Amino acid sequence: MALTRWTFMAACLTLLALATRPGAQEPEREAYLTWSAKQAEAVGRSMHQTGRVGGFWDTRMLKTERSYNYKLAATWLTPDVIKATARLAQLRRRLSEEQTRSLVADALAAGDTVIMVEIDPREGSGVIPLDWESFLQPAGAVERAVAGTNTPALREIAALAGVLRRNYDYDRFWVVFPLLDESGASLFGGGVSSVELVVRVYDKEGRVTWPVPPSIRARSVELAAIRRVSPEATRRDRATRL
């Protein structure tokens, strides 16, 4: 009995030491819950890029039903950007920590990774064709490009709205991309240091580039581990999104 009592006391003291250790109640991955509004905005803006689909000197010629080029903006909704968006929502809407974690979980469940693409036609009809396309690839490696899936329903997920105020001149699209190939390997691992988003409208292309952020590398590792444990569930999840 004495041995059991002392064993229990030792366990209690160990737990108490862990609970009172500096930072023990604030795991590194939840540090976003302490970000100021300024910090969250800076993180959210860091993955926003602008570009153009088509050349600056492109002309419309006689095809007035088409724009001669398109302004392009894109925000890579990485795990850190999602957390920044959720943190701002928490501060503005007085959400609890549990509600904020739920916003993050909902956004991460949307797919491997999501990019919010914004397109603004210059003159012409002002209409963006339904068959526009997008691809994500290591910079300059066309042969390793993966196609994105436009998923309008994601506009309803709060933490996928980004931190920037919307410019209503642009149409917004939420595009889901895989981070792993069919074998479960990361598409952007190894020596890949930068990634391009390529947007194609009719016969015109535009692109924006980001360095590969650490949160995407970590996300790829997590997804690969999940696929190893449950490959069938991963296939069902992708089929459901498609």
JOCORZI-V840562 format. One record per run of one state. SS is the DSSP state (2 for helix, 1 for strand, 0 for the rest). FROM is the first residue (numbers start at 0). TO is the last residue. If there is no record, write none. Layout:
ss: <SS/SS>
from: <FROM/FROM>
to: <TO/TO>
This chain:
ss: <0/2/0/2/0/2/0/1/0/1/0/2/0/2/0/1/0/1/0/2/0/1/0/1/0/2/0/2/0/1/0/1/0/1/0/1/0/1/0/2/0/2/0>
from: <0/1/20/27/34/36/45/47/53/69/77/78/93/96/108/112/121/132/138/141/144/145/147/148/150/151/156/157/160/170/177/179/180/185/186/193/201/203/211/213/229/230/241>
to: <0/19/26/33/35/44/46/52/68/76/77/92/95/107/111/120/131/137/140/143/144/146/147/149/150/155/156/159/169/176/178/179/184/185/192/200/202/210/212/228/229/240/241>
